[in-house]
Amino acid sequence: MARKMIFLNLPVADLRKSKDFYTALGWSVNPDFTDDNAACVVVDDNICLMLLARDFYSTFAERPIADTAAYSAAAYALALPEREAVDDLTDAALKAGGTEETAMNDRRTQEAEVGMYGRTFLDLDGHQWEPFYMPYPQ
């Protein structure tokens, strides 16, 4: 059976700046699926981001593109193997020009009660990322 993969298609205002942002997080660009309209960012073996220039993205949907700088359209939660990885990824995002959302401290307190740890950052286009660590039962 073929493996399952996730491809997130994200509209971006500036493809070059977005590629730079995501490579600053330690992710790589697959040149085989990258051109002037799109870039394939490899998160891991099963997760890729397709960064699509806004004009090109509009050819994939009949509805208007969400203004993610003003509205939350989705939250991409990414489970990581340890708390330090959450901080490392978020800190890299902030250093690369992203912003951190800290208004969710009440939710974070509830998550901490069950051993979870997470942070939230927005990329250059306002796409919301939520890296988190959660201990798995043995």
C-alpha positions as semicolon CSV with decimal commas, in nm:
position;residue;x (nm);y (nm);z (nm)
1;M;0,000;0,000;0,000
2;A;0,127;0,349;-0,082
3;R;0,210;0,565;0,218
4;K;-0,017;0,849;0,316
5;M;0,109;1,205;0,295
6;I;-0,031;1,545;0,377
7;F;0,017;1,841;0,144
8;L;-0,100;2,176;0,281
9;N;-0,162;2,429;0,004
10;L;-0,098;2,777;0,140
11;P;-0,150;3,101;-0,056
12;V;0,141;3,340;-0,007
13;A;0,196;3,703;-0,102
14;D;0,569;3,670;-0,173
15;L;0,688;3,323;-0,274
16;R;1,060;3,397;-0,225
17;K;1,012;3,546;0,123
18;S;0,788;3,255;0,223
19;K;1,046;3,000;0,103
20;D;1,310;3,184;0,305
21;F;1,084;3,185;0,611
22;Y;1,017;2,812;0,601
23;T;1,375;2,713;0,527
24;A;1,477;2,923;0,830
25;L;1,266;2,678;1,034
26;G;1,494;2,398;0,919
27;W;1,260;2,265;0,651
28;S;1,380;2,211;0,294
29;V;1,252;2,299;-0,052
30;N;1,205;2,019;-0,304
31;P;1,325;2,174;-0,634
32;D;1,141;1,908;-0,840
33;F;0,807;2,063;-0,742
34;T;0,912;2,428;-0,727
35;D;0,883;2,699;-0,991
36;D;0,784;3,067;-1,016
37;N;0,428;2,989;-0,900
38;A;0,483;2,733;-0,627
39;A;0,735;2,584;-0,388
40;C;0,720;2,245;-0,220
41;V;0,850;2,273;0,137
42;V;0,930;1,938;0,296
43;V;0,847;1,930;0,666
44;D;0,920;1,557;0,697
45;D;0,873;1,236;0,497
46;N;0,493;1,259;0,522
47;I;0,419;1,632;0,537
48;C;0,479;1,895;0,268
49;L;0,366;2,252;0,225
50;M;0,282;2,378;-0,119
51;L;0,342;2,750;-0,106
52;L;0,138;2,894;-0,390
53;A;0,158;3,250;-0,520
54;R;-0,184;3,405;-0,454
55;D;-0,273;3,441;-0,823
56;F;-0,183;3,078;-0,885
57;Y;-0,366;2,961;-0,571
58;S;-0,682;3,132;-0,698
59;T;-0,692;2,883;-0,987
60;F;-0,755;2,603;-0,733
61;A;-1,068;2,748;-0,571
62;E;-1,377;2,937;-0,678
63;R;-1,411;3,114;-0,343
64;P;-1,205;3,418;-0,244
65;I;-0,875;3,362;-0,067
66;A;-0,906;3,420;0,307
67;D;-0,726;3,721;0,451
68;T;-0,526;3,526;0,709
69;A;-0,356;3,845;0,826
70;A;-0,695;3,959;0,963
71;Y;-0,886;3,633;1,018
72;S;-0,798;3,286;1,137
73;A;-0,871;3,040;0,855
74;A;-0,709;2,728;1,003
75;A;-0,461;2,625;1,272
76;Y;-0,189;2,378;1,179
77;A;-0,095;2,179;1,487
78;L;0,236;1,996;1,462
79;A;0,326;1,735;1,725
80;L;0,694;1,742;1,816
81;P;0,899;1,491;2,016
82;E;0,995;1,721;2,305
83;R;0,925;2,059;2,464
84;E;1,257;2,198;2,348
85;A;1,161;2,130;1,985
86;V;0,850;2,345;2,034
87;D;1,061;2,633;2,159
88;D;1,327;2,583;1,890
89;L;1,071;2,590;1,607
90;T;0,879;2,887;1,746
91;D;1,197;3,083;1,818
92;A;1,320;3,015;1,462
93;A;0,985;3,138;1,326
94;L;1,008;3,459;1,529
95;K;1,367;3,518;1,419
96;A;1,258;3,469;1,054
97;G;0,987;3,737;1,080
98;G;0,689;3,547;1,219
99;T;0,485;3,665;1,515
100;E;0,380;3,483;1,828
101;E;0,025;3,474;1,958
102;T;0,020;3,469;2,336
103;A;-0,345;3,551;2,407
104;M;-0,433;3,184;2,449
105;N;-0,268;3,149;2,790
106;D;-0,590;3,016;2,954
107;R;-0,602;2,728;2,705
108;R;-0,231;2,666;2,752
109;T;-0,285;2,637;3,130
110;Q;-0,551;2,369;3,071
111;E;-0,320;2,182;2,833
112;A;-0,035;2,195;3,086
113;E;-0,256;2,019;3,340
114;V;-0,246;1,707;3,120
115;G;0,125;1,740;3,037
116;M;0,097;1,922;2,704
117;Y;0,317;2,212;2,605
118;G;0,267;2,434;2,304
119;R;0,312;2,774;2,149
120;T;0,148;2,953;1,856
121;F;0,311;3,152;1,578
122;L;0,194;3,314;1,256
123;D;0,399;3,299;0,936
124;L;0,453;3,600;0,708
125;D;0,101;3,561;0,562
126;G;-0,076;3,502;0,893
127;H;-0,105;3,122;0,864
128;Q;-0,135;2,992;1,220
129;W;0,103;2,721;1,339
130;E;0,073;2,544;1,674
131;P;0,375;2,329;1,750
132;F;0,313;2,121;2,060
133;Y;0,454;1,842;2,272
134;M;0,231;1,584;2,432
135;P;0,364;1,285;2,626
136;Y;0,227;0,964;2,483
137;P;0,130;0,682;2,717
138;Q;0,379;0,397;2,716
